[in-house]
Amino acid sequence: MEEPQRVASLAGQILGAGALAAALGSLVGGRLATRVGVWTTVVGALSLAGVASLPQAVVSSVAELFTLRLVAAFALGMVIPVANLAVRAAVPPERQGAAFGVAASATSAAFGLGPLGGGLLAASFGFGVPFLVPGVLLLAASAALLVFSVVDVPRYLRLLKLVLANLIS
């Protein structure tokens, strides 16, 4: 940067704009899921977030980082409400409150552990790695869900319901 003293304010602007993009992504994700389905929406959003995360490791300007962060935040914002639709479909009505509690706890833990892990990765391996690791993990999750959607879904949905039922009982 030409003005290093502006790093904190630019970081805040990027984070704030990312939060707004995630909120917009939540709205779009819910509508898209009703049109193309939950699995398609989640796989597409995870793929887009992964693809937008990887080049953040090698950006050459704040504008590039800002744009890629907005795209990644928008895509990740799509995932959470659509994943909640999947939880709702997989759990009996009398257990949905507990299931949503587990899902919210997992989300909160991820929001806490993500920055901690990113800081540790940056301190240990450099500033690009905290963008590469989530990008690779998002693409891997997308690929796993894509494979999961091709195989015998009813069998795996029963397994998912069993796992969720045991987690919340």
Secondary structure, DSSP 4 states (H G I P E B T S, - for coil): ---GGGHHHHHHHHHHHHHHHHHHHHHHHHHHHHHH-HHHHHHHHHHHHHHHHGGGGG--SHHHHHHHHHHHHHHHHHHHHHHHHHHHHHS-GGGHHHHHHHHHHHHHHHHHHHHHHHHHHHHHH-TTHHHHHHHHHHHHHHHHHHHHHHS-HHHHHHHHHHHHHHHH-
